[in-house]
């Protein structure tokens, strides 16, 4: 029986997927001891044909479904898996040769009641857009803090691009909530934490993140996360979450707080300011002023997040009432 099942949801990223599968063939972990379940979520770029026709040394199982979102794809992957240990990898995260072995190492040492988080690092020489570069810098900052013991890993670092846990816990918890197309991983992690599972960061379980997304797509991410944090609090009994959000607002830098106070419920002004900040980041990038590039994208990301929170709550008045209450 396989020790571990690797589950990869994919959608129209054939070239990326091929790179991931090639890296899995080069693992320093016996190919007979793990399987790979690829779930094609409505791909139309030749992925399905490739999965049917390719030859590989991997124990590869392909599942093809209409496009239903990554939560559905991962749940289907879990149902097809034959191992008790599940490793989730995204189709743009290329595993270093030791990735599988490092995940198994932690589970062997600590048992089934841990969730292992591995880093998704920036590949050397890979060109990223300014906004994705900021995102990777924020991830690296978290990884460094966990590695150095500045804070402990938690459900909020449960990124399914590179994480593993026992299949029994996934099934017992009900798996990913298929109503969510984003932040479905964090929502599941909150439920897993309630079951008493511990999160362990292993800096040696390295995946390289070949991330690409448009500015529009990147802008949508924090907005949806903000809305979902309200939904998780209101509908998913995560009563601690919104108070934490409002407490954290007071720790944000002055730029973020100013942008939020200026722009909530003022869509025209918000669009103008975002366009202005994007232009500044472009100029800063041209002259090599990376700190300003990072600052502008931090401002945009946080503004969009708090806009999502405020919109789901019912507007700026309710948002700032909660901010004021958190400051008391």
N, C-alpha and C positions, 0 to 999 in steps of 0.2 A: 504493500500500500504506500502511496506517496506520502511524504512528510508534510508537504505544503502545496497549496493550490494558488497560483498567481492569476488574478482576475484583472483583465484589461478591457474596459469599455472603450469603444472607438467610434468616431463619426467623421468620415471624409478626411482622414489623415493617413492615407496609405503609406506615403514615404516615411512619415514619422513612425508609424506602426512597424514597418519593415526594419527600421533601425533598432527599435525596442526589442523585437524578436531576435534579431541578430545578436544583440548584447546578452539576451537570456541564454542563447546557445553557448556563450563564452563564460558562463558563470563557473566559479570554482566550487561548485556544488554539483553533485552527481545528477546528470540529466534524468536518470531513472527514479530519482527521489522527489521530483516535483513535476507538476502538470501546469499547463497554461490554458486558461479559458479566455478566449477573446469573444466579446459580445459586440457585434456590429449593430449599432443603433440607427438603422435606416441609412447606411452609407450608400452613396451613388457614384463614387469615384473609382470604382474598380476594386474596392476592398473585399467585397463579397466573393468576386471571382478569384482574387488572389488567395483568399482563405480556402477556397475549394480546391485550387489547383497546385498550390505550393507544396514543396517537399522540404522537410525539416527533421532534425534529430530530436526536436522537442516532442514531448507528449502534448500535442496541441489539439484543443477541442474548440471548434468555431460554432458560435450561435448567432444566427441572423434574425433580426426582428425589425418591424417598422419603427420609425423614430418615436420614442416615448420618453426620452430623457435619461440622464445618467443614473438617477436613483433606480429606475426600473431596470436598466442594464446591469447594474451591480447586483441587484437582488436576483436577477435571473442567473448571473454568473455564480452566485453563492449556491443557488439550487442545483446547478450542474456540477459543482465542485465535489470531489470525492475525498478530500483531505479535511481533517479537523482544523488545521491551521490555514488561515486565509491571508494572502498578501495582495493588497490593492496597489496597482501601479497605473498611472495615467499613460495615454498613448503618446505623450510628449516628454516623458521622463525615462531617460535611458539609464538602466542600472549599471553601476560599476560592477566589476567581476565578483566582488565579495558581498553584494547586497543581500542575496538570499541567505547566505551562510550567516551573516550578521543578525538578520531577523531571527533565524532559528536559534542562534546562540543565546539570545536574551530569553526566548520562550523556554528553552531547555533549562536555563538557570533559574527562572522565576515561576514557571508553571503557566497554567492557562488563564490566570486572572490578571494578566497584564496586556496592555496595548502598546506595541512598539512603534515609535515614530522615527522615521529616517529623514535626513535632510534632502531637499531638492536644490542642488547647487547650480550656479551659473556655469555653463560649459566654457572652457577657455577658447577665446577667439570667435565666439558666437555673437553676431550683431543683434542687439535688441533695440526696440523702439525706446524712447525716453521713458514712457510711462511703465513699460514692462521692466525696464532697468530699475526704476524706483521700487516696484513691487518686489523684485528679487533682492534689492538692498534691505528692504524691511524684513523679508524672510531670513536673510543672513544675520541680521541683528538679533532676531529671536533665537536662531540656532546657536549663535555665540553665547547668548545669555544663558540658555539651558545647558550648554556644554560647560560653561564656567560656574554653574551653580548659582547664578544670580536670581533665577526663579525656577520653579519646578514646572515641568510640562503638564498640561491640563487638556481638558476637552477642547479648549479654544485653539489648540495647535493640532487638532486631528484633521490633517489634510490627507485625503485619500489618494493623492498622487504617489505616496510612499508610506504605507502603514500596514500593520498586520495584527491580527487577533484571532482568537479561537472561533471557529464556525458556530459552536454551540451557543456562544454569547450573542452572535448575530441573529440566530434563529430565535432564541429566547426573548430577545428585545423587540422582535418584529421587523428587524432590518431597517433599510432606509425608507423614510416616509416619501412615497411616490407622488405626493401632492406638491413637493418642492423640486424645482429645477436648479436651484442654487442654495448653498448653505445646508443642503441635505446631509452633508457629512458632519457638520458641527452639531446639528440637531440630534442626530443619532448619537454622537459622542456624549451629549448631555445625559441621554438616557442610559448609556453604558456606564457613565460615572455614577449615576444613581444606583446602579447594580453593584457598586463597590470595586469596579475595575480600576487599576492604577495605570497611569501613563508613564512610559519610560522612553526617554530620548536616547537613541544610539547614533552618535555622530559618524560612526563608521559604516552605517547602512546607507551608502551614498547613491543617490540618483542624480542625473544631470538634466536640468529642466530646460528643454528647448522651447521656451514659451513664445508664442506669437499671438497677438490679438490687436484688433483695431482700437483706435482711441475711443470710438463710440462704445464698443463692447467693454473696454476697460472702465469707462465711466458708469456703465450700468451695474457693474459688480458691487461697489459699495452702496449704491442706492438700494439694491435688492437686499443686501445684508442688513441695512438699517431697517427696512420694512419687516424683514423676517425676525429681527430681534424683538420687535414689538409683538409680532405674531407668536413667537415662542413664549414670551412672557404671558400673553393674554390667553392663548389657546392650548399651550403645551405645558402649563404649570411650572414654568421656569421663573418663579416669582423673584428670584435674586437678580435676574439679568438686567432689567431696565434700571433699577436703582444703581447697579454697577456702571451702566452706560452714563447716567447723569453725574455720578461721582467722577468718572473719568473725564467728563467734559471740562471740569474745572482744572484738570491737569494738562489740558491741551495748550499749545503755545498761543501767543497773542494773535498771530495771523489767523489761525484756525478759528478762534473764538470770534474775531472781528468778522471774518467771512460769513460765519453762520449767523451772527446777529444782523448783518446787512442783508443777507440773501434769502433767508427762509421765507417762503410764500411770495417771493418777488422774482418771478421766473425770468422776466426780461433782463433785470439787473444781473441775475445769476448767470444767464447765458453770456452777457457782455463780459463779466468778470472772468468767467472760465476761458473765454476766447482770449482775453488779455493775458491771463496767466499762461496759457498754452503758447502764446506768442513770445512771452518772456523766456519760457523754457527753451524754445527753439533757438533764440538768440544766444542764450547762456550756453547751450550745447555747442553752437558754432564756435564760440570763443574758448570752450573748454572749462567753463565755470560750473563744475559738476554740483557743487553745494547748492547753487541757485536752482539748478535743474531739479534736484531732489526736493527743495523747499516748495517750489511751485506745484509739483505733483502731489506732495503731501497735503497742501492746501486744497487742491481740487478733490482729492480722494476723500478727505475728511468732510468737506462741505457736502459732497454727494451722499455720504453715509448719513449725516445728520438730517439732510433733506428727506431721506427715506424714512428715518425715525419719525420726523415731524409729520410727514404726510400720512403715515399709517396711524399716528396718534390723533390726527384731526387738525393739525395746524400749529403755527408758531406760538400762539398764546398758550396752548396746553404744554407744548414743549418747554418753553421758558418758565412756566409755573413749576414744572418738575425739576428743572435745573436749579431754580431758586430754593426749592424745598430741600434738594440734596446738599445745598451749601449751608443750610442752617445747622 
